[in-house]
Amino acid sequence: MRSRRSIWIVGLLAAALGAAAVGVHASSAAPARAAAGASTFDATYSCRVRKQHFVNLATSVTLPPVDNQPQPGVLVLTTAQKTHEKNGALITVTQVGFSARKNSLSIDKSSCRRAKHRIPLKSKGISGPPIVVTPSLFGRDSENCGTPAARVLVRLRLETKNQVPSHALLAIRNDNAKKRPVAFYTWSPHKVTAYIGNSCSAG
């Protein structure tokens, strides 16, 4: 497995997730009720891609606290080049993201619109072995993935328990005629499996 050479700044990532333009509770978009306290959010979006034609995927599992600050697992997709000023600092706005915290799902609806076309939640079409992240193996990962399209299709299926994300499937494809897969992620607070296409590299 290739080495992880990315630098991860947890504070900035958490701030970026919090800066997403619109927050969506997992229970607010017609979820399927599985049991008391459990729900599933399943939606597909078409998200605008920055002019440099790449998207960034950042993920982690829940890690031990640092300086008494919790480090909940996250999965964040950034497709557009947008910033948000907070407390005098410019923070990158993410388009789709959540963390292992209550009511943490955020969708940037100024960059992402609901799409009727539902892409499969599978890694089919992506070659190469997956990247596996656990608390004892890397802990986190960041990828930059190129795309020839002006937009990407993003399907997220997120399961929550008591409004806290417990499991997720995330599929990304080019939003053009061929709709080729870009990446596919299986996420939980304790393990992430990432299938990335040939256009992706550690970012």
Order of alpha helices (4+ residues) and beta strands (2+ residues): alpha-beta-beta-beta-beta-beta-beta-beta-beta-beta-beta-beta-beta-beta-beta-beta-beta-beta-beta-beta
